[in-house]
Amino acid sequence: MNIIPFIENVYIPYMYKEAEQGNPLPTKSNWTLRKAKYDEQYIRKFLIPFIRKSGANWSEINDRFADSLVEYMRNGKLTDTTIQRYKGCFN
């Protein structure tokens, strides 16, 4: 499955399922519907458009991809603090 359909059809529904169950996150907190909603918003606003623009495939998701995504968000006039927060939902 390509990256974008996977994100839209598997990962985003997974986030909401985890939130509905209040399952734990690796960061010592739990999924919430609010977190799932904000993560979906950031994914749709930045990650998916960047993947479309770059034409990345699964084998290209690496540190270089992450660096390029950060530059893409900086060019969108986001501060580094905001970028760090958004990157957290992309992991």
Secondary structure, DSSP 4 states (H G I P E B T S, - for coil): --HHHHIIIIIHHHHHHHHHHTPBPTTSSB--HHHHHHHHHHIIIIIHHHHHHHT--GGG-SHHHHHHHHHHHHHTT--HHHHHHHHHHH-
